[in-house]
Amino acid sequence: MRGRRNAAPHHRPRRRLARIEKAFILDALRETNGVQSKAAKLLGINERSLWHRVKKLGIAITKRASGG
């Protein structure tokens, strides 16, 4: 019986791509304080695409209130 590591090598690039995509989205959201429309613009995608990716990748979006 083969180990899990060798079971599906064709899935590795997809997982790596998902990690990279998630990192880009998280960086954009941090840079825009969680404002999705600005993050989408920064990433060069529309808001609906960003929303779909956020959901697919399990990213939780929170806005922090700034005190003044």
N, CA, C, O and CB atoms as a CASP TS submission, in Angstrom:
PFRMAT TS
TARGET T0000
AUTHOR 0000-0000-0000
METHOD Language model
MODEL 1
PARENT N/A
ATOM      1  N   MET     1       0.841  -1.184   0.000  1.00  0.00           N
ATOM      2  CA  MET     1       0.000   0.000   0.000  1.00  0.00           C
ATOM      3  C   MET     1       0.882   1.241   0.000  1.00  0.00           C
ATOM      4  O   MET     1       1.817   1.349   0.794  1.00  0.00           O
ATOM      5  CB  MET     1      -0.955   0.002   1.217  1.00  0.00           C
ATOM      6  N   ARG     2       0.588   2.145  -0.867  1.00  0.00           N
ATOM      7  CA  ARG     2       1.383   3.363  -0.956  1.00  0.00           C
ATOM      8  C   ARG     2       0.958   4.356   0.114  1.00  0.00           C
ATOM      9  O   ARG     2      -0.188   4.374   0.562  1.00  0.00           O
ATOM     10  CB  ARG     2       1.252   3.992  -2.347  1.00  0.00           C
ATOM     11  N   GLY     3       1.929   5.186   0.509  1.00  0.00           N
ATOM     12  CA  GLY     3       1.638   6.227   1.488  1.00  0.00           C
ATOM     13  C   GLY     3       0.857   7.359   0.864  1.00  0.00           C
ATOM     14  O   GLY     3       0.807   7.502  -0.358  1.00  0.00           O
ATOM     15  N   ARG     4       0.262   8.142   1.694  1.00  0.00           N
ATOM     16  CA  ARG     4      -0.557   9.267   1.220  1.00  0.00           C
ATOM     17  C   ARG     4       0.249  10.250   0.389  1.00  0.00           C
ATOM     18  O   ARG     4      -0.268  10.836  -0.562  1.00  0.00           O
ATOM     19  CB  ARG     4      -1.186   9.993   2.398  1.00  0.00           C
ATOM     20  N   ARG     5       1.506  10.431   0.744  1.00  0.00           N
ATOM     21  CA  ARG     5       2.365  11.382   0.041  1.00  0.00           C
ATOM     22  C   ARG     5       2.495  11.038  -1.441  1.00  0.00           C
ATOM     23  O   ARG     5       2.566  11.939  -2.276  1.00  0.00           O
ATOM     24  CB  ARG     5       3.746  11.419   0.688  1.00  0.00           C
ATOM     25  N   ASN     6       2.526   9.760  -1.777  1.00  0.00           N
ATOM     26  CA  ASN     6       2.706   9.346  -3.163  1.00  0.00           C
ATOM     27  C   ASN     6       1.386   9.068  -3.882  1.00  0.00           C
ATOM     28  O   ASN     6       1.383   8.738  -5.068  1.00  0.00           O
ATOM     29  CB  ASN     6       3.573   8.120  -3.215  1.00  0.00           C
ATOM     30  N   ALA     7       0.277   9.198  -3.177  1.00  0.00           N
ATOM     31  CA  ALA     7      -1.009   8.798  -3.739  1.00  0.00           C
ATOM     32  C   ALA     7      -1.467   9.681  -4.890  1.00  0.00           C
ATOM     33  O   ALA     7      -1.993   9.166  -5.876  1.00  0.00           O
ATOM     34  CB  ALA     7      -2.049   8.806  -2.666  1.00  0.00           C
ATOM     35  N   ALA     8      -1.286  10.976  -4.798  1.00  0.00           N
ATOM     36  CA  ALA     8      -1.825  11.859  -5.833  1.00  0.00           C
ATOM     37  C   ALA     8      -0.885  13.026  -6.102  1.00  0.00           C
ATOM     38  O   ALA     8      -1.166  14.149  -5.683  1.00  0.00           O
ATOM     39  CB  ALA     8      -3.205  12.381  -5.426  1.00  0.00           C
ATOM     40  N   PRO     9       0.223  12.782  -6.792  1.00  0.00           N
ATOM     41  CA  PRO     9       1.171  13.868  -7.044  1.00  0.00           C
ATOM     42  C   PRO     9       0.595  14.977  -7.917  1.00  0.00           C
ATOM     43  O   PRO     9       1.093  16.103  -7.888  1.00  0.00           O
ATOM     44  CB  PRO     9       2.409  13.317  -7.693  1.00  0.00           C
ATOM     45  N   HIS    10      -0.451  14.678  -8.697  1.00  0.00           N
ATOM     46  CA  HIS    10      -1.053  15.709  -9.552  1.00  0.00           C
ATOM     47  C   HIS    10      -1.812  16.755  -8.742  1.00  0.00           C
ATOM     48  O   HIS    10      -2.144  17.813  -9.275  1.00  0.00           O
ATOM     49  CB  HIS    10      -1.993  15.067 -10.565  1.00  0.00           C
ATOM     50  N   HIS    11      -2.092  16.486  -7.470  1.00  0.00           N
ATOM     51  CA  HIS    11      -2.781  17.464  -6.618  1.00  0.00           C
ATOM     52  C   HIS    11      -1.816  18.476  -5.999  1.00  0.00           C
ATOM     53  O   HIS    11      -2.239  19.550  -5.572  1.00  0.00           O
ATOM     54  CB  HIS    11      -3.544  16.743  -5.512  1.00  0.00           C
ATOM     55  N   ARG    12      -0.552  18.151  -5.950  1.00  0.00           N
ATOM     56  CA  ARG    12       0.424  19.058  -5.324  1.00  0.00           C
ATOM     57  C   ARG    12       0.454  20.443  -5.960  1.00  0.00           C
ATOM     58  O   ARG    12       0.428  21.431  -5.227  1.00  0.00           O
ATOM     59  CB  ARG    12       1.804  18.452  -5.396  1.00  0.00           C
ATOM     60  N   PRO    13       0.508  20.567  -7.278  1.00  0.00           N
ATOM     61  CA  PRO    13       0.525  21.916  -7.870  1.00  0.00           C
ATOM     62  C   PRO    13      -0.733  22.711  -7.528  1.00  0.00           C
ATOM     63  O   PRO    13      -0.656  23.925  -7.335  1.00  0.00           O
ATOM     64  CB  PRO    13       0.671  21.822  -9.388  1.00  0.00           C
ATOM     65  N   ARG    14      -1.888  22.050  -7.450  1.00  0.00           N
ATOM     66  CA  ARG    14      -3.128  22.748  -7.105  1.00  0.00           C
ATOM     67  C   ARG    14      -3.080  23.282  -5.683  1.00  0.00           C
ATOM     68  O   ARG    14      -3.498  24.409  -5.420  1.00  0.00           O
ATOM     69  CB  ARG    14      -4.330  21.820  -7.272  1.00  0.00           C
ATOM     70  N   ARG    15      -2.569  22.470  -4.771  1.00  0.00           N
ATOM     71  CA  ARG    15      -2.473  22.920  -3.376  1.00  0.00           C
ATOM     72  C   ARG    15      -1.483  24.068  -3.253  1.00  0.00           C
ATOM     73  O   ARG    15      -1.723  25.027  -2.520  1.00  0.00           O
ATOM     74  CB  ARG    15      -2.054  21.757  -2.455  1.00  0.00           C
ATOM     75  N   ARG    16      -0.388  23.970  -3.960  1.00  0.00           N
ATOM     76  CA  ARG    16       0.612  25.037  -3.929  1.00  0.00           C
ATOM     77  C   ARG    16       0.023  26.328  -4.500  1.00  0.00           C
ATOM     78  O   ARG    16       0.217  27.409  -3.942  1.00  0.00           O
ATOM     79  CB  ARG    16       1.877  24.623  -4.720  1.00  0.00           C
ATOM     80  N   LEU    17      -0.690  26.206  -5.604  1.00  0.00           N
ATOM     81  CA  LEU    17      -1.324  27.372  -6.216  1.00  0.00           C
ATOM     82  C   LEU    17      -2.348  27.987  -5.261  1.00  0.00           C
ATOM     83  O   LEU    17      -2.425  29.210  -5.142  1.00  0.00           O
ATOM     84  CB  LEU    17      -1.998  26.983  -7.548  1.00  0.00           C
ATOM     85  N   ALA    18      -3.124  27.160  -4.589  1.00  0.00           N
ATOM     86  CA  ALA    18      -4.124  27.666  -3.638  1.00  0.00           C
ATOM     87  C   ALA    18      -3.451  28.424  -2.497  1.00  0.00           C
ATOM     88  O   ALA    18      -3.954  29.461  -2.065  1.00  0.00           O
ATOM     89  CB  ALA    18      -4.973  26.505  -3.075  1.00  0.00           C
ATOM     90  N   ARG    19      -2.329  27.922  -2.007  1.00  0.00           N
ATOM     91  CA  ARG    19      -1.603  28.620  -0.935  1.00  0.00           C
ATOM     92  C   ARG    19      -1.083  29.972  -1.417  1.00  0.00           C
ATOM     93  O   ARG    19      -1.146  30.961  -0.687  1.00  0.00           O
ATOM     94  CB  ARG    19      -0.434  27.757  -0.426  1.00  0.00           C
ATOM     95  N   ILE    20      -0.574  30.012  -2.629  1.00  0.00           N
ATOM     96  CA  ILE    20      -0.054  31.262  -3.187  1.00  0.00           C
ATOM     97  C   ILE    20      -1.202  32.256  -3.400  1.00  0.00           C
ATOM     98  O   ILE    20      -1.090  33.430  -3.049  1.00  0.00           O
ATOM     99  CB  ILE    20       0.693  30.998  -4.527  1.00  0.00           C
ATOM    100  N   GLU    21      -2.294  31.774  -3.973  1.00  0.00           N
ATOM    101  CA  GLU    21      -3.454  32.633  -4.216  1.00  0.00           C
ATOM    102  C   GLU    21      -3.988  33.196  -2.900  1.00  0.00           C
ATOM    103  O   GLU    21      -4.319  34.379  -2.815  1.00  0.00           O
ATOM    104  CB  GLU    21      -4.562  31.852  -4.952  1.00  0.00           C
ATOM    105  N   LYS    22      -4.072  32.350  -1.881  1.00  0.00           N
ATOM    106  CA  LYS    22      -4.554  32.786  -0.572  1.00  0.00           C
ATOM    107  C   LYS    22      -3.641  33.855   0.022  1.00  0.00           C
ATOM    108  O   LYS    22      -4.117  34.829   0.604  1.00  0.00           O
ATOM    109  CB  LYS    22      -4.657  31.593   0.382  1.00  0.00           C
ATOM    110  N   ALA    23      -2.346  33.672  -0.123  1.00  0.00           N
ATOM    111  CA  ALA    23      -1.385  34.647   0.400  1.00  0.00           C
ATOM    112  C   ALA    23      -1.554  35.999  -0.293  1.00  0.00           C
ATOM    113  O   ALA    23      -1.520  37.038   0.367  1.00  0.00           O
ATOM    114  CB  ALA    23       0.059  34.133   0.218  1.00  0.00           C
ATOM    115  N   PHE    24      -1.737  35.997  -1.617  1.00  0.00           N
ATOM    116  CA  PHE    24      -1.943  37.247  -2.351  1.00  0.00           C
ATOM    117  C   PHE    24      -3.218  37.943  -1.887  1.00  0.00           C
ATOM    118  O   PHE    24      -3.224  39.154  -1.665  1.00  0.00           O
ATOM    119  CB  PHE    24      -2.007  36.980  -3.864  1.00  0.00           C
ATOM    120  N   ILE    25      -4.288  37.182  -1.742  1.00  0.00           N
ATOM    121  CA  ILE    25      -5.559  37.760  -1.312  1.00  0.00           C
ATOM    122  C   ILE    25      -5.457  38.316   0.096  1.00  0.00           C
ATOM    123  O   ILE    25      -5.933  39.419   0.365  1.00  0.00           O
ATOM    124  CB  ILE    25      -6.671  36.718  -1.382  1.00  0.00           C
ATOM    125  N   LEU    26      -4.840  37.562   0.998  1.00  0.00           N
ATOM    126  CA  LEU    26      -4.684  38.039   2.375  1.00  0.00           C
ATOM    127  C   LEU    26      -3.845  39.312   2.431  1.00  0.00           C
ATOM    128  O   LEU    26      -4.164  40.234   3.181  1.00  0.00           O
ATOM    129  CB  LEU    26      -4.044  36.952   3.244  1.00  0.00           C
ATOM    130  N   ASP    27      -2.789  39.365   1.652  1.00  0.00           N
ATOM    131  CA  ASP    27      -1.956  40.583   1.608  1.00  0.00           C
ATOM    132  C   ASP    27      -2.778  41.782   1.123  1.00  0.00           C
ATOM    133  O   ASP    27      -2.701  42.869   1.695  1.00  0.00           O
ATOM    134  CB  ASP    27      -0.725  40.370   0.680  1.00  0.00           C
ATOM    135  N   ALA    28      -3.560  41.570   0.068  1.00  0.00           N
ATOM    136  CA  ALA    28      -4.375  42.663  -0.472  1.00  0.00           C
ATOM    137  C   ALA    28      -5.423  43.110   0.540  1.00  0.00           C
ATOM    138  O   ALA    28      -5.680  44.305   0.681  1.00  0.00           O
ATOM    139  CB  ALA    28      -5.058  42.232  -1.781  1.00  0.00           C
ATOM    140  N   LEU    29      -6.022  42.165   1.240  1.00  0.00           N
ATOM    141  CA  LEU    29      -7.025  42.520   2.243  1.00  0.00           C
ATOM    142  C   LEU    29      -6.402  43.264   3.418  1.00  0.00           C
ATOM    143  O   LEU    29      -6.994  44.203   3.950  1.00  0.00           O
ATOM    144  CB  LEU    29      -7.739  41.267   2.741  1.00  0.00           C
ATOM    145  N   ARG    30      -5.218  42.847   3.815  1.00  0.00           N
ATOM    146  CA  ARG    30      -4.523  43.567   4.897  1.00  0.00           C
ATOM    147  C   ARG    30      -4.201  44.996   4.472  1.00  0.00           C
ATOM    148  O   ARG    30      -4.388  45.948   5.229  1.00  0.00           O
ATOM    149  CB  ARG    30      -3.222  42.828   5.298  1.00  0.00           C
ATOM    150  N   GLU    31      -3.719  45.116   3.252  1.00  0.00           N
ATOM    151  CA  GLU    31      -3.311  46.419   2.733  1.00  0.00           C
ATOM    152  C   GLU    31      -4.497  47.379   2.588  1.00  0.00           C
ATOM    153  O   GLU    31      -4.332  48.597   2.654  1.00  0.00           O
ATOM    154  CB  GLU    31      -2.619  46.247   1.387  1.00  0.00           C
ATOM    155  N   THR    32      -5.694  46.815   2.391  1.00  0.00           N
ATOM    156  CA  THR    32      -6.890  47.638   2.206  1.00  0.00           C
ATOM    157  C   THR    32      -7.803  47.592   3.433  1.00  0.00           C
ATOM    158  O   THR    32      -8.971  47.972   3.353  1.00  0.00           O
ATOM    159  CB  THR    32      -7.659  47.178   0.967  1.00  0.00           C
ATOM    160  N   ASN    33      -7.278  47.135   4.552  1.00  0.00           N
ATOM    161  CA  ASN    33      -8.052  47.050   5.802  1.00  0.00           C
ATOM    162  C   ASN    33      -9.356  46.266   5.642  1.00  0.00           C
ATOM    163  O   ASN    33     -10.370  46.603   6.252  1.00  0.00           O
ATOM    164  CB  ASN    33      -8.366  48.447   6.310  1.00  0.00           C
ATOM    165  N   GLY    34      -9.318  45.231   4.826  1.00  0.00           N
ATOM    166  CA  GLY    34     -10.474  44.358   4.655  1.00  0.00           C
ATOM    167  C   GLY    34     -11.532  44.863   3.700  1.00  0.00           C
ATOM    168  O   GLY    34     -12.598  44.258   3.586  1.00  0.00           O
ATOM    169  N   VAL    35     -11.264  45.956   3.013  1.00  0.00           N
ATOM    170  CA  VAL    35     -12.238  46.498   2.051  1.00  0.00           C
ATOM    171  C   VAL    35     -12.103  45.693   0.751  1.00  0.00           C
ATOM    172  O   VAL    35     -11.136  45.838   0.004  1.00  0.00           O
ATOM    173  CB  VAL    35     -12.004  48.054   1.792  1.00  0.00           C
ATOM    174  N   GLN    36     -13.100  44.845   0.512  1.00  0.00           N
ATOM    175  CA  GLN    36     -13.015  43.912  -0.602  1.00  0.00           C
ATOM    176  C   GLN    36     -12.954  44.591  -1.968  1.00  0.00           C
ATOM    177  O   GLN    36     -12.236  44.127  -2.854  1.00  0.00           O
ATOM    178  CB  GLN    36     -14.185  42.987  -0.564  1.00  0.00           C
ATOM    179  N   SER    37     -13.686  45.668  -2.147  1.00  0.00           N
ATOM    180  CA  SER    37     -13.664  46.335  -3.451  1.00  0.00           C
ATOM    181  C   SER    37     -12.270  46.877  -3.761  1.00  0.00           C
ATOM    182  O   SER    37     -11.810  46.801  -4.900  1.00  0.00           O
ATOM    183  CB  SER    37     -14.695  47.475  -3.489  1.00  0.00           C
ATOM    184  N   LYS    38     -11.604  47.422  -2.752  1.00  0.00           N
ATOM    185  CA  LYS    38     -10.243  47.936  -2.950  1.00  0.00           C
ATOM    186  C   LYS    38      -9.252  46.792  -3.146  1.00  0.00           C
ATOM    187  O   LYS    38      -8.333  46.893  -3.960  1.00  0.00           O
ATOM    188  CB  LYS    38      -9.815  48.804  -1.753  1.00  0.00           C
ATOM    189  N   ALA    39      -9.441  45.714  -2.404  1.00  0.00           N
ATOM    190  CA  ALA    39      -8.548  44.549  -2.551  1.00  0.00           C
ATOM    191  C   ALA    39      -8.681  43.956  -3.946  1.00  0.00           C
ATOM    192  O   ALA    39      -7.682  43.593  -4.565  1.00  0.00           O
ATOM    193  CB  ALA    39      -8.864  43.471  -1.482  1.00  0.00           C
ATOM    194  N   ALA    40      -9.908  43.857  -4.444  1.00  0.00           N
ATOM    195  CA  ALA    40     -10.127  43.331  -5.787  1.00  0.00           C
ATOM    196  C   ALA    40      -9.439  44.204  -6.828  1.00  0.00           C
ATOM    197  O   ALA    40      -8.798  43.698  -7.750  1.00  0.00           O
ATOM    198  CB  ALA    40     -11.626  43.233  -6.086  1.00  0.00           C
ATOM    199  N   LYS    41      -9.575  45.506  -6.675  1.00  0.00           N
ATOM    200  CA  LYS    41      -8.928  46.423  -7.612  1.00  0.00           C
ATOM    201  C   LYS    41      -7.408  46.265  -7.565  1.00  0.00           C
ATOM    202  O   LYS    41      -6.745  46.251  -8.601  1.00  0.00           O
ATOM    203  CB  LYS    41      -9.320  47.877  -7.300  1.00  0.00           C
ATOM    204  N   LEU    42      -6.871  46.148  -6.365  1.00  0.00           N
ATOM    205  CA  LEU    42      -5.435  45.968  -6.186  1.00  0.00           C
ATOM    206  C   LEU    42      -4.950  44.683  -6.863  1.00  0.00           C
ATOM    207  O   LEU    42      -3.860  44.647  -7.433  1.00  0.00           O
ATOM    208  CB  LEU    42      -5.086  45.945  -4.693  1.00  0.00           C
ATOM    209  N   LEU    43      -5.764  43.638  -6.794  1.00  0.00           N
ATOM    210  CA  LEU    43      -5.417  42.344  -7.394  1.00  0.00           C
ATOM    211  C   LEU    43      -5.707  42.289  -8.896  1.00  0.00           C
ATOM    212  O   LEU    43      -5.265  41.371  -9.587  1.00  0.00           O
ATOM    213  CB  LEU    43      -6.176  41.235  -6.693  1.00  0.00           C
ATOM    214  N   GLY    44      -6.451  43.274  -9.388  1.00  0.00           N
ATOM    215  CA  GLY    44      -6.778  43.280 -10.817  1.00  0.00           C
ATOM    216  C   GLY    44      -7.892  42.322 -11.186  1.00  0.00           C
ATOM    217  O   GLY    44      -7.941  41.832 -12.315  1.00  0.00           O
ATOM    218  N   ILE    45      -8.801  42.044 -10.234  1.00  0.00           N
ATOM    219  CA  ILE    45      -9.936  41.173 -10.504  1.00  0.00           C
ATOM    220  C   ILE    45     -11.206  41.904 -10.060  1.00  0.00           C
ATOM    221  O   ILE    45     -11.138  42.890  -9.327  1.00  0.00           O
ATOM    222  CB  ILE    45      -9.783  39.790  -9.771  1.00  0.00           C
ATOM    223  N   ASN    46     -12.363  41.410 -10.510  1.00  0.00           N
ATOM    224  CA  ASN    46     -13.596  42.054 -10.072  1.00  0.00           C
ATOM    225  C   ASN    46     -14.006  41.540  -8.690  1.00  0.00           C
ATOM    226  O   ASN    46     -13.504  40.520  -8.217  1.00  0.00           O
ATOM    227  CB  ASN    46     -14.724  41.809 -11.094  1.00  0.00           C
ATOM    228  N   GLU    47     -14.927  42.266  -8.056  1.00  0.00           N
ATOM    229  CA  GLU    47     -15.325  41.929  -6.693  1.00  0.00           C
ATOM    230  C   GLU    47     -15.949  40.543  -6.588  1.00  0.00           C
ATOM    231  O   GLU    47     -15.721  39.821  -5.617  1.00  0.00           O
ATOM    232  CB  GLU    47     -16.295  42.960  -6.174  1.00  0.00           C
ATOM    233  N   ARG    48     -16.725  40.182  -7.580  1.00  0.00           N
ATOM    234  CA  ARG    48     -17.372  38.865  -7.558  1.00  0.00           C
ATOM    235  C   ARG    48     -16.327  37.743  -7.587  1.00  0.00           C
ATOM    236  O   ARG    48     -16.475  36.740  -6.889  1.00  0.00           O
ATOM    237  CB  ARG    48     -18.341  38.721  -8.755  1.00  0.00           C
ATOM    238  N   SER    49     -15.282  37.910  -8.388  1.00  0.00           N
ATOM    239  CA  SER    49     -14.206  36.911  -8.439  1.00  0.00           C
ATOM    240  C   SER    49     -13.491  36.820  -7.101  1.00  0.00           C
ATOM    241  O   SER    49     -13.160  35.730  -6.634  1.00  0.00           O
ATOM    242  CB  SER    49     -13.199  37.253  -9.550  1.00  0.00           C
ATOM    243  N   LEU    50     -13.257  37.971  -6.490  1.00  0.00           N
ATOM    244  CA  LEU    50     -12.611  37.974  -5.177  1.00  0.00           C
ATOM    245  C   LEU    50     -13.494  37.260  -4.161  1.00  0.00           C
ATOM    246  O   LEU    50     -13.007  36.430  -3.393  1.00  0.00           O
ATOM    247  CB  LEU    50     -12.314  39.419  -4.714  1.00  0.00           C
ATOM    248  N   TRP    51     -14.785  37.576  -4.150  1.00  0.00           N
ATOM    249  CA  TRP    51     -15.710  36.940  -3.216  1.00  0.00           C
ATOM    250  C   TRP    51     -15.694  35.418  -3.389  1.00  0.00           C
ATOM    251  O   TRP    51     -15.654  34.675  -2.409  1.00  0.00           O
ATOM    252  CB  TRP    51     -17.138  37.486  -3.418  1.00  0.00           C
ATOM    253  N   HIS    52     -15.724  34.965  -4.646  1.00  0.00           N
ATOM    254  CA  HIS    52     -15.700  33.527  -4.927  1.00  0.00           C
ATOM    255  C   HIS    52     -14.414  32.889  -4.394  1.00  0.00           C
ATOM    256  O   HIS    52     -14.459  31.823  -3.779  1.00  0.00           O
ATOM    257  CB  HIS    52     -15.831  33.274  -6.442  1.00  0.00           C
ATOM    258  N   ARG    53     -13.291  33.526  -4.626  1.00  0.00           N
ATOM    259  CA  ARG    53     -12.014  32.979  -4.167  1.00  0.00           C
ATOM    260  C   ARG    53     -11.914  32.978  -2.644  1.00  0.00           C
ATOM    261  O   ARG    53     -11.402  32.030  -2.049  1.00  0.00           O
ATOM    262  CB  ARG    53     -10.859  33.776  -4.761  1.00  0.00           C
ATOM    263  N   VAL    54     -12.407  34.048  -2.020  1.00  0.00           N
ATOM    264  CA  VAL    54     -12.397  34.136  -0.558  1.00  0.00           C
ATOM    265  C   VAL    54     -13.194  32.966   0.027  1.00  0.00           C
ATOM    266  O   VAL    54     -12.752  32.313   0.972  1.00  0.00           O
ATOM    267  CB  VAL    54     -12.987  35.501  -0.078  1.00  0.00           C
ATOM    268  N   LYS    55     -14.356  32.717  -0.539  1.00  0.00           N
ATOM    269  CA  LYS    55     -15.201  31.625  -0.062  1.00  0.00           C
ATOM    270  C   LYS    55     -14.537  30.273  -0.304  1.00  0.00           C
ATOM    271  O   LYS    55     -14.512  29.420   0.583  1.00  0.00           O
ATOM    272  CB  LYS    55     -16.568  31.670  -0.748  1.00  0.00           C
ATOM    273  N   LYS    56     -13.999  30.084  -1.508  1.00  0.00           N
ATOM    274  CA  LYS    56     -13.369  28.823  -1.894  1.00  0.00           C
ATOM    275  C   LYS    56     -12.161  28.504  -1.008  1.00  0.00           C
ATOM    276  O   LYS    56     -11.935  27.349  -0.646  1.00  0.00           O
ATOM    277  CB  LYS    56     -12.941  28.877  -3.362  1.00  0.00           C
ATOM    278  N   LEU    57     -11.397  29.530  -0.669  1.00  0.00           N
ATOM    279  CA  LEU    57     -10.178  29.339   0.109  1.00  0.00           C
ATOM    280  C   LEU    57     -10.412  29.414   1.618  1.00  0.00           C
ATOM    281  O   LEU    57      -9.473  29.242   2.395  1.00  0.00           O
ATOM    282  CB  LEU    57      -9.157  30.369  -0.291  1.00  0.00           C
ATOM    283  N   GLY    58     -11.641  29.665   2.037  1.00  0.00           N
ATOM    284  CA  GLY    58     -11.964  29.700   3.461  1.00  0.00           C
ATOM    285  C   GLY    58     -11.368  30.879   4.204  1.00  0.00           C
ATOM    286  O   GLY    58     -10.945  30.746   5.352  1.00  0.00           O
ATOM    287  N   ILE    59     -11.332  32.021   3.560  1.00  0.00           N
ATOM    288  CA  ILE    59     -10.761  33.219   4.175  1.00  0.00           C
ATOM    289  C   ILE    59     -11.867  33.973   4.910  1.00  0.00           C
ATOM    290  O   ILE    59     -12.919  34.260   4.339  1.00  0.00           O
ATOM    291  CB  ILE    59     -10.082  34.132   3.105  1.00  0.00           C
ATOM    292  N   ALA    60     -11.620  34.288   6.169  1.00  0.00           N
ATOM    293  CA  ALA    60     -12.568  35.083   6.953  1.00  0.00           C
ATOM    294  C   ALA    60     -12.157  36.551   6.860  1.00  0.00           C
ATOM    295  O   ALA    60     -11.003  36.903   7.104  1.00  0.00           O
ATOM    296  CB  ALA    60     -12.615  34.604   8.450  1.00  0.00           C
ATOM    297  N   ILE    61     -13.108  37.388   6.508  1.00  0.00           N
ATOM    298  CA  ILE    61     -12.819  38.814   6.357  1.00  0.00           C
ATOM    299  C   ILE    61     -13.435  39.562   7.526  1.00  0.00           C
ATOM    300  O   ILE    61     -14.628  39.448   7.805  1.00  0.00           O
ATOM    301  CB  ILE    61     -13.359  39.363   5.001  1.00  0.00           C
ATOM    302  N   THR    62     -12.602  40.317   8.190  1.00  0.00           N
ATOM    303  CA  THR    62     -13.080  41.170   9.284  1.00  0.00           C
ATOM    304  C   THR    62     -12.515  42.561   9.090  1.00  0.00           C
ATOM    305  O   THR    62     -11.375  42.740   8.661  1.00  0.00           O
ATOM    306  CB  THR    62     -12.674  40.597  10.677  1.00  0.00           C
ATOM    307  N   LYS    63     -13.329  43.523   9.410  1.00  0.00           N
ATOM    308  CA  LYS    63     -12.861  44.917   9.377  1.00  0.00           C
ATOM    309  C   LYS    63     -12.646  45.341  10.812  1.00  0.00           C
ATOM    310  O   LYS    63     -13.454  45.032  11.688  1.00  0.00           O
ATOM    311  CB  LYS    63     -13.886  45.875   8.641  1.00  0.00           C
ATOM    312  N   ARG    64     -11.585  46.030  11.047  1.00  0.00           N
ATOM    313  CA  ARG    64     -11.306  46.559  12.373  1.00  0.00           C
ATOM    314  C   ARG    64     -11.716  48.015  12.406  1.00  0.00           C
ATOM    315  O   ARG    64     -11.358  48.803  11.530  1.00  0.00           O
ATOM    316  CB  ARG    64      -9.811  46.395  12.745  1.00  0.00           C
ATOM    317  N   ALA    65     -12.459  48.350  13.415  1.00  0.00           N
ATOM    318  CA  ALA    65     -12.843  49.747  13.567  1.00  0.00           C
ATOM    319  C   ALA    65     -11.652  50.522  14.071  1.00  0.00           C
ATOM    320  O   ALA    65     -10.938  50.083  14.973  1.00  0.00           O
ATOM    321  CB  ALA    65     -14.048  49.904  14.524  1.00  0.00           C
ATOM    322  N   SER    66     -11.449  51.669  13.483  1.00  0.00           N
ATOM    323  CA  SER    66     -10.326  52.486  13.947  1.00  0.00           C
ATOM    324  C   SER    66     -10.867  53.548  14.890  1.00  0.00           C
ATOM    325  O   SER    66     -11.830  54.250  14.583  1.00  0.00           O
ATOM    326  CB  SER    66      -9.556  53.140  12.748  1.00  0.00           C
ATOM    327  N   GLY    67     -10.235  53.643  16.022  1.00  0.00           N
ATOM    328  CA  GLY    67     -10.646  54.650  17.001  1.00  0.00           C
ATOM    329  C   GLY    67     -10.026  55.997  16.663  1.00  0.00           C
ATOM    330  O   GLY    67      -8.929  56.053  16.107  1.00  0.00           O
ATOM    331  N   GLY    68     -10.712  57.072  16.990  1.00  0.00           N
ATOM    332  CA  GLY    68     -10.186  58.368  16.591  1.00  0.00           C
ATOM    333  C   GLY    68     -10.227  59.328  17.642  1.00  0.00           C
ATOM    334  O   GLY    68      -9.814  60.471  17.449  1.00  0.00           O
TER
END
